[in-house]
């Protein structure tokens, strides 16, 4: 029986650059950074500070198919407790904002992109 998703992969062109973006600009924690277990391979995962059940694997794209997928991996949705503060903080850190703050019946959100063009939708549910 499948019980849950543990990792999602984002193909990157440079793991050090990706690590700097996710750690330094988004404030994510490094969960694993291991280049010793598998020869010629670096297992690098990150997650939001309060997330423990899902990690993002920042995998180095090496094949033509993987390289073609860099920046085209869909929209990732991140939960927020203060979408306005997150918007201001990411904008101040130079993160590219694709869509500014919106107030919707289902909550408030904005969309930013990572250094390769993957979209992230930051969502805060409406307060009662």
N, C-alpha and C positions, 0 to 999 in steps of 0.2 A: 504494500500500500504506500503510495506517495503521500508524504505528510506535509511538506512545505518547500518553498524555494530558499536556498541558502546563499546563492551567488547569482549575479548577473554580470555579464562581460561587456566591457566597452573597449573596442579596439583603439589603440593609440599609436602614434608614430614615434613617440619618445616617452618612455616611462618616467624619466626624471622630470620632464616638463609637466606631464600629467600629474605626477605626485605633487609638485609645487602648486599647481592650480587647485587641486582638490583639497590639499592640506592647508595651504596658506591663504587662498582666496575664499574658499567655501568653508573652511574651518573643520573639515572632516578629519577623523582620526585614522591613523595607519593601523590596520589590524594585523596584516602580515606583509613582511618584506623579506623574502627568502630567495636567495640566488644560489644556495648551496645544495639543496635536496636533489634537484634534477639538473644534470649538467647542461650548460648553455641555455638555461631558462630561469627567469625571475618571476616568482609568484608574488604579485603585489596587489593587496586588497585594501580598500578604504571603506569607511562608513560614516554617516552622521554621528556626532558625539554620543547621542542617546540611543543609537540603534545597535542592537546586539544580535538580531536574528537574520539579517541580510547584509551581505557585503558586495561591493562593486569590485570586480577584478579588472585591473587596468592592464590588459594584455597587449603585448607588442605585436602589431600587425606585421607579418612577414611575407605572406603570399599575395599575389595580385588580387585575389578575391577579398582577402582581409583588408588590404589597403584601400580597395574600392569602397568598402563599408565604413571606413573611418568618417565620423561626422554624420552618418546616415542611419543611425541605429534606433530611431524612434523618439518618442517623448517619454521622459521619466518624470514621475510625479513625486514631489517631496511635500511632506506635511509640515506646517508651521504653526506655532502658537502666537506669533506676532509678525504677520506678513509685511506690515509697514516697516518695522525695524529691519527685517531681513532685506527688503527691497533697498532701503537706504544704505545698509552696510555693504551689500554686494556692489551697488552702484559706486560707492565711495572707493571700493577696492579695484575698480576698473573692469568689473565683469560686464560683458555685453548683454544689455537688456533688449529682448526681442519685443516684448509687449509690456507696457507699464501696468501699474496697479489698476485692477478692475474690481468692482463690487458687483457680485452676481447673486441671484437668489440662493445658490448653493454654497456661497462663500466668496472670499476675496482671494485674488491670485495675481501673479505676474509670471512672465516667462523669461528665462535667461538662457544663454548658450555657454557650453564649455569651450575650451580652447580649440576644439576641433569642429564645433558647430552642432553638437548634439543639443537638443532642446530639453530644458528642465522647467516644469510648471510647479511653482511653489504655491501651495493652497492652504488657506486657513478657513475652517468651517465657520458659518455665521454664529455669532453669539446669541444666546436666547434672550 
